[in-house]
Amino acid sequence: MFDVKVPPYGFARITLAFWGYVAVALGITLVVHELGVPTNLAVYVFIEVGALLFPVFLPLFRRLMPGGKGGE
């Protein structure tokens, strides 16, 4: 029906890496929240931490992406 250039398998590792990225960002946010950041600002802290961690995780995401640059 549709021409799919990337097979629909092989995404388990990148999915786990993404959830690890979210868990690290959430963990840092929770620690900062426990250190005194108000709850209403914790969402902004989470977004900022995620933005700061993204360049660290980007090479891993690229390496694990099936059919992408550096993929299998």
N, C-alpha and C positions, 0 to 999 in steps of 0.2 A: 504494500500500500504506500508506504513512505520510504524514501531512500535514506537509510541511516548509515552514516559513515563511521560512527563509533559504536562498538558493540555495547549492549546494555549490561555487561558484566564487568567486574573488576573495580567496582566503586567502593568495596567494603573498606579497604585501607584508607582511602581519602576521607570516607565518612567518619571513620574512627579518629583520624587526624583532626578533622574539623571539630568533632565533639571534644577532643582533648584541648584544642584551642579555646573553645567556649568554656571548658572547665577551668583552665588556667586563668582566663580573664575573670570568670566569676569568683574564683578563689581569691585572687588579688583584690577584687572589689569587696568581698566579704571581710577580708582582713582590714582594708582601709575603712570600711564601715564600722568595724569593731573599735578602730582607733579614734572614732569620733566624728566621721562624716555623717551628716543627717541623712535620713532615709530618702527624702525627696531629691537629694543630690546624688544618691548612689547610682541611679540610672545613668546620669551623665558621666560618672566615674567609670562605669562599666563600658560605655561607648568609647571613652577616651583610652582606657586600658586596651580595649579591642583594637583601636586604631594604632596604638603604639606597638602592639604585639604582631600586627599583620605583616610588617616587613620581615619579621623573624620567621614566621610560619610560611610565607609565600614560597620560598624555594622548596620546602617540603611538599606543599600542595602541588606545585608544578611537577615535582618528581613522581608523585603518587598518582597523578591524573592519567587514567588510561587513554592512550591515543593522543595525548597532549605533548608539549615540548618536554623531552626527557622521559616520556612515558614508555610503556612497555611496547 
